[in-house]
Amino acid sequence: MLKTIKKKNSAPYTCKICKLSYKDKRWADKCEAWCRNSKSCNLEITKHAIKSRNAMKI
Ligand SMILES: [Zn+2]
């Protein structure tokens, strides 16, 4: 018996709108909902993103 489970390790959950990746689906969902409604970034959400390509130093 073979069971194939598709699982991406690098970017499990991605917000379709801002393309940020989250390891937790809940944050990806929150991010997507936020992006869809407000069309801006919520730091409280995006700080949970995996990718830090646009890392900002404050
Ligand atoms: Zn987003």
N, CA, C, O and the ligand as a Tripos MOL2 file, in Angstrom:
@<TRIPOS>MOLECULE
protein
  233   231    59     0     0
PROTEIN
NO_CHARGES

@<TRIPOS>ATOM
      1 N           0.8340   -1.2060    0.0000 N.3       1 MET1
      2 CA          0.0000    0.0000    0.0000 C.3       1 MET1
      3 C           0.8690    1.2560    0.0000 C.2       1 MET1
      4 O           1.8020    1.3980    0.7900 O.2       1 MET1
      5 N           0.5380    2.1290   -0.8850 N.am      2 LEU2
      6 CA          1.2890    3.3750   -0.9330 C.3       2 LEU2
      7 C           0.3830    4.5620   -0.6570 C.2       2 LEU2
      8 O          -0.6890    4.7360   -1.2360 O.2       2 LEU2
      9 N           0.8670    5.3340    0.2310 N.am      3 LYS3
     10 CA          0.1200    6.5410    0.5530 C.3       3 LYS3
     11 C           0.9440    7.7490    0.1590 C.2       3 LYS3
     12 O           2.0560    7.9510    0.6480 O.2       3 LYS3
     13 N           0.3960    8.5290   -0.7120 N.am      4 THR4
     14 CA          1.1430    9.7140   -1.1240 C.3       4 THR4
     15 C           0.5310   10.9620   -0.4920 C.2       4 THR4
     16 O          -0.6240   11.3220   -0.7180 O.2       4 THR4
     17 N           1.3480   11.5710    0.2810 N.am      5 ILE5
     18 CA          0.9060   12.8080    0.9230 C.3       5 ILE5
     19 C           1.7170   13.9680    0.3770 C.2       5 ILE5
     20 O           2.9390   14.0230    0.5170 O.2       5 ILE5
     21 N           1.0270   14.8630   -0.2300 N.am      6 LYS6
     22 CA          1.7350   16.0240   -0.7700 C.3       6 LYS6
     23 C           1.9020   17.0780    0.3150 C.2       6 LYS6
     24 O           0.9380   17.6100    0.8660 O.2       6 LYS6
     25 N           3.1400   17.3450    0.5860 N.am      7 LYS7
     26 CA          3.4060   18.3230    1.6250 C.3       7 LYS7
     27 C           4.6310   19.1360    1.2470 C.2       7 LYS7
     28 O           5.7150   18.6000    1.0210 O.2       7 LYS7
     29 N           4.4380   20.3880    1.1870 N.am      8 LYS8
     30 CA          5.5780   21.2540    0.9020 C.3       8 LYS8
     31 C           6.2170   21.6990    2.2050 C.2       8 LYS8
     32 O           5.5460   22.1470    3.1350 O.2       8 LYS8
     33 N           7.4950   21.5650    2.2400 N.am      9 ASN9
     34 CA          8.1810   21.9350    3.4650 C.3       9 ASN9
     35 C           8.5250   23.4070    3.5240 C.2       9 ASN9
     36 O           8.5200   24.0240    4.5900 O.2       9 ASN9
     37 N           8.8190   23.9480    2.3820 N.am     10 SER10
     38 CA          9.3340   25.3130    2.3810 C.3      10 SER10
     39 C           8.2470   26.3520    2.6390 C.2      10 SER10
     40 O           8.3940   27.2000    3.5200 O.2      10 SER10
     41 N           7.1780   26.2890    1.8890 N.am     11 ALA11
     42 CA          6.1310   27.2930    2.0360 C.3      11 ALA11
     43 C           4.7670   26.6210    2.1100 C.2      11 ALA11
     44 O           4.0580   26.5370    1.1070 O.2      11 ALA11
     45 N           4.4060   26.1550    3.2670 N.am     12 PRO12
     46 CA          3.1770   25.3710    3.4040 C.3      12 PRO12
     47 C           1.9170   26.1600    3.0820 C.2      12 PRO12
     48 O           1.0500   25.6960    2.3410 O.2      12 PRO12
     49 N           1.8280   27.3240    3.6310 N.am     13 TYR13
     50 CA          0.6150   28.1230    3.4410 C.3      13 TYR13
     51 C           0.9890   29.5090    2.9720 C.2      13 TYR13
     52 O           1.7590   30.2170    3.6200 O.2      13 TYR13
     53 N           0.4400   29.8820    1.8510 N.am     14 THR14
     54 CA          0.7860   31.1700    1.2740 C.3      14 THR14
     55 C          -0.4560   32.0260    1.0860 C.2      14 THR14
     56 O          -1.4830   31.5580    0.5950 O.2      14 THR14
     57 N          -0.3460   33.2690    1.4800 N.am     15 CYS15
     58 CA         -1.4150   34.2130    1.2250 C.3      15 CYS15
     59 C          -1.4440   34.5040   -0.2660 C.2      15 CYS15
     60 O          -0.4370   34.9080   -0.8480 O.2      15 CYS15
     61 N          -2.6060   34.2950   -0.8850 N.am     16 LYS16
     62 CA         -2.6780   34.4370   -2.3360 C.3      16 LYS16
     63 C          -2.5390   35.8830   -2.7690 C.2      16 LYS16
     64 O          -2.2310   36.1650   -3.9270 O.2      16 LYS16
     65 N          -2.7630   36.7870   -1.8520 N.am     17 ILE17
     66 CA         -2.7790   38.1890   -2.2290 C.3      17 ILE17
     67 C          -1.4120   38.8560   -2.0570 C.2      17 ILE17
     68 O          -0.9190   39.5040   -2.9800 O.2      17 ILE17
     69 N          -0.8140   38.7060   -0.9090 N.am     18 CYS18
     70 CA          0.4760   39.3680   -0.7050 C.3      18 CYS18
     71 C           1.6480   38.4060   -0.8690 C.2      18 CYS18
     72 O           2.8070   38.8180   -0.8250 O.2      18 CYS18
     73 N           1.3440   37.1240   -1.0570 N.am     19 LYS19
     74 CA          2.3620   36.1000   -1.3370 C.3      19 LYS19
     75 C           3.3040   35.8230   -0.1660 C.2      19 LYS19
     76 O           4.3850   35.2640   -0.3500 O.2      19 LYS19
     77 N           2.8980   36.2040    1.0010 N.am     20 LEU20
     78 CA          3.7010   35.8550    2.1650 C.3      20 LEU20
     79 C           3.3970   34.4120    2.5600 C.2      20 LEU20
     80 O           2.2770   33.9270    2.3970 O.2      20 LEU20
     81 N           4.4150   33.7450    3.0770 N.am     21 SER21
     82 CA          4.2330   32.3490    3.4520 C.3      21 SER21
     83 C           4.2120   32.1910    4.9670 C.2      21 SER21
     84 O           4.9510   32.8440    5.7030 O.2      21 SER21
     85 N           3.3410   31.3050    5.3890 N.am     22 TYR22
     86 CA          3.2110   31.0340    6.8150 C.3      22 TYR22
     87 C           3.2840   29.5420    7.0640 C.2      22 TYR22
     88 O           2.8160   28.7400    6.2560 O.2      22 TYR22
     89 N           3.8730   29.1780    8.1880 N.am     23 LYS23
     90 CA          3.8900   27.7530    8.5020 C.3      23 LYS23
     91 C           2.6050   27.3450    9.1950 C.2      23 LYS23
     92 O           2.3100   26.1580    9.3350 O.2      23 LYS23
     93 N           1.8540   28.3230    9.6210 N.am     24 ASP24
     94 CA          0.5820   28.0480   10.2840 C.3      24 ASP24
     95 C          -0.5680   28.5080    9.4030 C.2      24 ASP24
     96 O          -0.6330   29.6710    9.0060 O.2      24 ASP24
     97 N          -1.4640   27.5980    9.1030 N.am     25 LYS25
     98 CA         -2.5610   27.9170    8.1930 C.3      25 LYS25
     99 C          -3.4280   29.0570    8.7350 C.2      25 LYS25
    100 O          -3.9640   29.8650    7.9760 O.2      25 LYS25
    101 N          -3.5500   29.1010   10.0430 N.am     26 ARG26
    102 CA         -4.4060   30.1330   10.6280 C.3      26 ARG26
    103 C          -3.9260   31.5220   10.2690 C.2      26 ARG26
    104 O          -4.7230   32.4220   10.0080 O.2      26 ARG26
    105 N          -2.6030   31.6890   10.2570 N.am     27 TRP27
    106 CA         -2.0660   33.0090    9.9320 C.3      27 TRP27
    107 C          -2.2230   33.3130    8.4590 C.2      27 TRP27
    108 O          -2.4950   34.4490    8.0690 O.2      27 TRP27
    109 N          -2.0510   32.2930    7.6510 N.am     28 ALA28
    110 CA         -2.2320   32.5000    6.2130 C.3      28 ALA28
    111 C          -3.6620   32.9160    5.9120 C.2      28 ALA28
    112 O          -3.9080   33.7990    5.0910 O.2      28 ALA28
    113 N          -4.6000   32.2680    6.5900 N.am     29 ASP29
    114 CA         -6.0100   32.6220    6.4060 C.3      29 ASP29
    115 C          -6.2870   34.0360    6.8870 C.2      29 ASP29
    116 O          -6.9910   34.8060    6.2330 O.2      29 ASP29
    117 N          -5.7230   34.3640    8.0370 N.am     30 LYS30
    118 CA         -5.9170   35.7060    8.5750 C.3      30 LYS30
    119 C          -5.3360   36.7450    7.6360 C.2      30 LYS30
    120 O          -5.9440   37.7790    7.3590 O.2      30 LYS30
    121 N          -4.1370   36.4380    7.1550 N.am     31 CYS31
    122 CA         -3.4640   37.3660    6.2630 C.3      31 CYS31
    123 C          -4.2940   37.5880    5.0070 C.2      31 CYS31
    124 O          -4.4930   38.7210    4.5690 O.2      31 CYS31
    125 N          -4.7700   36.4990    4.4430 N.am     32 GLU32
    126 CA         -5.5390   36.6090    3.2130 C.3      32 GLU32
    127 C          -6.8180   37.4110    3.4380 C.2      32 GLU32
    128 O          -7.1960   38.2470    2.6170 O.2      32 GLU32
    129 N          -7.4700   37.1420    4.5570 N.am     33 ALA33
    130 CA         -8.6900   37.8760    4.8670 C.3      33 ALA33
    131 C          -8.3850   39.3600    5.0390 C.2      33 ALA33
    132 O          -9.1230   40.2240    4.5670 O.2      33 ALA33
    133 N          -7.2860   39.6280    5.7220 N.am     34 TRP34
    134 CA         -6.9030   41.0050    5.9490 C.3      34 TRP34
    135 C          -6.5490   41.6990    4.6400 C.2      34 TRP34
    136 O          -7.0080   42.8090    4.3680 O.2      34 TRP34
    137 N          -5.7330   41.0350    3.8370 N.am     35 CYS35
    138 CA         -5.3000   41.6190    2.5670 C.3      35 CYS35
    139 C          -6.5080   41.9080    1.6750 C.2      35 CYS35
    140 O          -6.5680   42.9330    0.9970 O.2      35 CYS35
    141 N          -7.4530   40.9930    1.6910 N.am     36 ARG36
    142 CA         -8.6230   41.1270    0.8300 C.3      36 ARG36
    143 C          -9.4690   42.3250    1.2640 C.2      36 ARG36
    144 O          -9.9930   43.0650    0.4310 O.2      36 ARG36
    145 N          -9.5890   42.4990    2.5580 N.am     37 ASN37
    146 CA        -10.4650   43.5560    3.0600 C.3      37 ASN37
    147 C          -9.8060   44.9170    3.1060 C.2      37 ASN37
    148 O         -10.4080   45.9270    2.7410 O.2      37 ASN37
    149 N          -8.5670   44.9340    3.5570 N.am     38 SER38
    150 CA         -7.9620   46.2350    3.8340 C.3      38 SER38
    151 C          -6.9570   46.6660    2.7820 C.2      38 SER38
    152 O          -6.5960   47.8400    2.7090 O.2      38 SER38
    153 N          -6.4950   45.7100    1.9550 N.am     39 LYS39
    154 CA         -5.4960   46.0210    0.9300 C.3      39 LYS39
    155 C          -4.2570   46.6860    1.5180 C.2      39 LYS39
    156 O          -3.6430   47.5490    0.8900 O.2      39 LYS39
    157 N          -3.9110   46.2850    2.6900 N.am     40 SER40
    158 CA         -2.6840   46.7660    3.3060 C.3      40 SER40
    159 C          -2.1420   45.6500    4.1820 C.2      40 SER40
    160 O          -2.7740   44.6050    4.3400 O.2      40 SER40
    161 N          -0.9690   45.8820    4.7490 N.am     41 CYS41
    162 CA         -0.3700   44.8390    5.5620 C.3      41 CYS41
    163 C          -0.6160   45.0780    7.0400 C.2      41 CYS41
    164 O          -0.5560   46.2070    7.5250 O.2      41 CYS41
    165 N          -0.8890   44.0060    7.7330 N.am     42 ASN42
    166 CA         -1.0450   44.0730    9.1720 C.3      42 ASN42
    167 C           0.1960   43.4700    9.8220 C.2      42 ASN42
    168 O           0.4410   42.2680    9.7210 O.2      42 ASN42
    169 N           0.9600   44.3000   10.4770 N.am     43 LEU43
    170 CA          2.2100   43.8330   11.0690 C.3      43 LEU43
    171 C           1.9890   42.6980   12.0590 C.2      43 LEU43
    172 O           2.8220   41.8010   12.1830 O.2      43 LEU43
    173 N           0.8660   42.7430   12.7580 N.am     44 GLU44
    174 CA          0.5750   41.6870   13.7170 C.3      44 GLU44
    175 C           0.4570   40.3290   13.0230 C.2      44 GLU44
    176 O           0.7000   39.2860   13.6300 O.2      44 GLU44
    177 N           0.0860   40.3590   11.7580 N.am     45 ILE45
    178 CA         -0.0420   39.1170   11.0030 C.3      45 ILE45
    179 C           1.2460   38.8080   10.2510 C.2      45 ILE45
    180 O           1.7450   37.6830   10.2930 O.2      45 ILE45
    181 N           1.7750   39.8080    9.5670 N.am     46 THR46
    182 CA          2.9310   39.5540    8.7100 C.3      46 THR46
    183 C           4.1860   39.2050    9.4990 C.2      46 THR46
    184 O           5.1220   38.6340    8.9410 O.2      46 THR46
    185 N           4.2210   39.5330   10.7610 N.am     47 LYS47
    186 CA          5.3940   39.1620   11.5410 C.3      47 LYS47
    187 C           5.4810   37.6560   11.7570 C.2      47 LYS47
    188 O           6.5170   37.1390   12.1750 O.2      47 LYS47
    189 N           4.4060   36.9700   11.4760 N.am     48 HIS48
    190 CA          4.4100   35.5170   11.5830 C.3      48 HIS48
    191 C           4.8040   34.8570   10.2700 C.2      48 HIS48
    192 O           4.8990   33.6320   10.1950 O.2      48 HIS48
    193 N           5.0300   35.6380    9.2610 N.am     49 ALA49
    194 CA          5.3930   35.0810    7.9650 C.3      49 ALA49
    195 C           6.7780   34.4580    8.0130 C.2      49 ALA49
    196 O           7.6270   34.8540    8.8120 O.2      49 ALA49
    197 N           6.9890   33.4840    7.1510 N.am     50 ILE50
    198 CA          8.2700   32.7770    7.1270 C.3      50 ILE50
    199 C           9.3120   33.5860    6.3770 C.2      50 ILE50
    200 O          10.4270   33.7970    6.8520 O.2      50 ILE50
    201 N           8.9180   34.0320    5.1920 N.am     51 LYS51
    202 CA          9.8720   34.7450    4.3610 C.3      51 LYS51
    203 C          10.2010   36.1060    4.9530 C.2      51 LYS51
    204 O           9.3200   36.8540    5.3760 O.2      51 LYS51
    205 N          11.4680   36.3970    4.9700 N.am     52 SER52
    206 CA         11.8810   37.6960    5.4940 C.3      52 SER52
    207 C          12.7030   38.4160    4.4380 C.2      52 SER52
    208 O          13.7400   39.0220    4.7100 O.2      52 SER52
    209 N          12.1870   38.3180    3.2230 N.am     53 ARG53
    210 CA         12.9000   38.9180    2.1020 C.3      53 ARG53
    211 C          12.9250   40.4410    2.2530 C.2      53 ARG53
    212 O          13.9130   41.1040    1.9400 O.2      53 ARG53
    213 N          11.8310   40.9530    2.7320 N.am     54 ASN54
    214 CA         11.7420   42.3960    2.9060 C.3      54 ASN54
    215 C          11.9070   42.7570    4.3810 C.2      54 ASN54
    216 O          11.1760   43.5860    4.9240 O.2      54 ASN54
    217 N          12.8610   42.1270    4.9950 N.am     55 ALA55
    218 CA         13.0560   42.3560    6.4240 C.3      55 ALA55
    219 C          13.3640   43.8210    6.6890 C.2      55 ALA55
    220 O          14.2450   44.4310    6.0840 O.2      55 ALA55
    221 N          12.6070   44.3390    7.6060 N.am     56 MET56
    222 CA         12.8070   45.7390    7.9310 C.3      56 MET56
    223 C          13.3810   45.8590    9.3270 C.2      56 MET56
    224 O          12.9740   45.1700   10.2620 O.2      56 MET56
    225 N          14.3240   46.7420    9.4290 N.am     57 LYS57
    226 CA         14.8820   46.9990   10.7460 C.3      57 LYS57
    227 C          14.3610   48.3200   11.2580 C.2      57 LYS57
    228 O          14.5590   49.3670   10.6430 O.2      57 LYS57
    229 N          13.7140   48.2590   12.3540 N.am     58 ILE58
    230 CA         13.1280   49.4730   12.8990 C.3      58 ILE58
    231 C          14.0490   50.0440   13.9760 C.2      58 ILE58
    232 O          13.7390   51.0770   14.5690 O.2      58 ILE58
    233 ZN         -1.5240   38.5820    2.8460 Zn       59 ZN59
@<TRIPOS>BOND
     1     1     2 1
     2     2     3 1
     3     3     4 2
     4     3     5 am
     5     5     6 1
     6     6     7 1
     7     7     8 2
     8     7     9 am
     9     9    10 1
    10    10    11 1
    11    11    12 2
    12    11    13 am
    13    13    14 1
    14    14    15 1
    15    15    16 2
    16    15    17 am
    17    17    18 1
    18    18    19 1
    19    19    20 2
    20    19    21 am
    21    21    22 1
    22    22    23 1
    23    23    24 2
    24    23    25 am
    25    25    26 1
    26    26    27 1
    27    27    28 2
    28    27    29 am
    29    29    30 1
    30    30    31 1
    31    31    32 2
    32    31    33 am
    33    33    34 1
    34    34    35 1
    35    35    36 2
    36    35    37 am
    37    37    38 1
    38    38    39 1
    39    39    40 2
    40    39    41 am
    41    41    42 1
    42    42    43 1
    43    43    44 2
    44    43    45 am
    45    45    46 1
    46    46    47 1
    47    47    48 2
    48    47    49 am
    49    49    50 1
    50    50    51 1
    51    51    52 2
    52    51    53 am
    53    53    54 1
    54    54    55 1
    55    55    56 2
    56    55    57 am
    57    57    58 1
    58    58    59 1
    59    59    60 2
    60    59    61 am
    61    61    62 1
    62    62    63 1
    63    63    64 2
    64    63    65 am
    65    65    66 1
    66    66    67 1
    67    67    68 2
    68    67    69 am
    69    69    70 1
    70    70    71 1
    71    71    72 2
    72    71    73 am
    73    73    74 1
    74    74    75 1
    75    75    76 2
    76    75    77 am
    77    77    78 1
    78    78    79 1
    79    79    80 2
    80    79    81 am
    81    81    82 1
    82    82    83 1
    83    83    84 2
    84    83    85 am
    85    85    86 1
    86    86    87 1
    87    87    88 2
    88    87    89 am
    89    89    90 1
    90    90    91 1
    91    91    92 2
    92    91    93 am
    93    93    94 1
    94    94    95 1
    95    95    96 2
    96    95    97 am
    97    97    98 1
    98    98    99 1
    99    99   100 2
   100    99   101 am
   101   101   102 1
   102   102   103 1
   103   103   104 2
   104   103   105 am
   105   105   106 1
   106   106   107 1
   107   107   108 2
   108   107   109 am
   109   109   110 1
   110   110   111 1
   111   111   112 2
   112   111   113 am
   113   113   114 1
   114   114   115 1
   115   115   116 2
   116   115   117 am
   117   117   118 1
   118   118   119 1
   119   119   120 2
   120   119   121 am
   121   121   122 1
   122   122   123 1
   123   123   124 2
   124   123   125 am
   125   125   126 1
   126   126   127 1
   127   127   128 2
   128   127   129 am
   129   129   130 1
   130   130   131 1
   131   131   132 2
   132   131   133 am
   133   133   134 1
   134   134   135 1
   135   135   136 2
   136   135   137 am
   137   137   138 1
   138   138   139 1
   139   139   140 2
   140   139   141 am
   141   141   142 1
   142   142   143 1
   143   143   144 2
   144   143   145 am
   145   145   146 1
   146   146   147 1
   147   147   148 2
   148   147   149 am
   149   149   150 1
   150   150   151 1
   151   151   152 2
   152   151   153 am
   153   153   154 1
   154   154   155 1
   155   155   156 2
   156   155   157 am
   157   157   158 1
   158   158   159 1
   159   159   160 2
   160   159   161 am
   161   161   162 1
   162   162   163 1
   163   163   164 2
   164   163   165 am
   165   165   166 1
   166   166   167 1
   167   167   168 2
   168   167   169 am
   169   169   170 1
   170   170   171 1
   171   171   172 2
   172   171   173 am
   173   173   174 1
   174   174   175 1
   175   175   176 2
   176   175   177 am
   177   177   178 1
   178   178   179 1
   179   179   180 2
   180   179   181 am
   181   181   182 1
   182   182   183 1
   183   183   184 2
   184   183   185 am
   185   185   186 1
   186   186   187 1
   187   187   188 2
   188   187   189 am
   189   189   190 1
   190   190   191 1
   191   191   192 2
   192   191   193 am
   193   193   194 1
   194   194   195 1
   195   195   196 2
   196   195   197 am
   197   197   198 1
   198   198   199 1
   199   199   200 2
   200   199   201 am
   201   201   202 1
   202   202   203 1
   203   203   204 2
   204   203   205 am
   205   205   206 1
   206   206   207 1
   207   207   208 2
   208   207   209 am
   209   209   210 1
   210   210   211 1
   211   211   212 2
   212   211   213 am
   213   213   214 1
   214   214   215 1
   215   215   216 2
   216   215   217 am
   217   217   218 1
   218   218   219 1
   219   219   220 2
   220   219   221 am
   221   221   222 1
   222   222   223 1
   223   223   224 2
   224   223   225 am
   225   225   226 1
   226   226   227 1
   227   227   228 2
   228   227   229 am
   229   229   230 1
   230   230   231 1
   231   231   232 2
@<TRIPOS>SUBSTRUCTURE
     1 MET1         2 RESIDUE 1 A MET
     2 LEU2         6 RESIDUE 1 A LEU
     3 LYS3        10 RESIDUE 1 A LYS
     4 THR4        14 RESIDUE 1 A THR
     5 ILE5        18 RESIDUE 1 A ILE
     6 LYS6        22 RESIDUE 1 A LYS
     7 LYS7        26 RESIDUE 1 A LYS
     8 LYS8        30 RESIDUE 1 A LYS
     9 ASN9        34 RESIDUE 1 A ASN
    10 SER10       38 RESIDUE 1 A SER
    11 ALA11       42 RESIDUE 1 A ALA
    12 PRO12       46 RESIDUE 1 A PRO
    13 TYR13       50 RESIDUE 1 A TYR
    14 THR14       54 RESIDUE 1 A THR
    15 CYS15       58 RESIDUE 1 A CYS
    16 LYS16       62 RESIDUE 1 A LYS
    17 ILE17       66 RESIDUE 1 A ILE
    18 CYS18       70 RESIDUE 1 A CYS
    19 LYS19       74 RESIDUE 1 A LYS
    20 LEU20       78 RESIDUE 1 A LEU
    21 SER21       82 RESIDUE 1 A SER
    22 TYR22       86 RESIDUE 1 A TYR
    23 LYS23       90 RESIDUE 1 A LYS
    24 ASP24       94 RESIDUE 1 A ASP
    25 LYS25       98 RESIDUE 1 A LYS
    26 ARG26      102 RESIDUE 1 A ARG
    27 TRP27      106 RESIDUE 1 A TRP
    28 ALA28      110 RESIDUE 1 A ALA
    29 ASP29      114 RESIDUE 1 A ASP
    30 LYS30      118 RESIDUE 1 A LYS
    31 CYS31      122 RESIDUE 1 A CYS
    32 GLU32      126 RESIDUE 1 A GLU
    33 ALA33      130 RESIDUE 1 A ALA
    34 TRP34      134 RESIDUE 1 A TRP
    35 CYS35      138 RESIDUE 1 A CYS
    36 ARG36      142 RESIDUE 1 A ARG
    37 ASN37      146 RESIDUE 1 A ASN
    38 SER38      150 RESIDUE 1 A SER
    39 LYS39      154 RESIDUE 1 A LYS
    40 SER40      158 RESIDUE 1 A SER
    41 CYS41      162 RESIDUE 1 A CYS
    42 ASN42      166 RESIDUE 1 A ASN
    43 LEU43      170 RESIDUE 1 A LEU
    44 GLU44      174 RESIDUE 1 A GLU
    45 ILE45      178 RESIDUE 1 A ILE
    46 THR46      182 RESIDUE 1 A THR
    47 LYS47      186 RESIDUE 1 A LYS
    48 HIS48      190 RESIDUE 1 A HIS
    49 ALA49      194 RESIDUE 1 A ALA
    50 ILE50      198 RESIDUE 1 A ILE
    51 LYS51      202 RESIDUE 1 A LYS
    52 SER52      206 RESIDUE 1 A SER
    53 ARG53      210 RESIDUE 1 A ARG
    54 ASN54      214 RESIDUE 1 A ASN
    55 ALA55      218 RESIDUE 1 A ALA
    56 MET56      222 RESIDUE 1 A MET
    57 LYS57      226 RESIDUE 1 A LYS
    58 ILE58      230 RESIDUE 1 A ILE
    59 ZN59       233 GROUP 0 **** ****
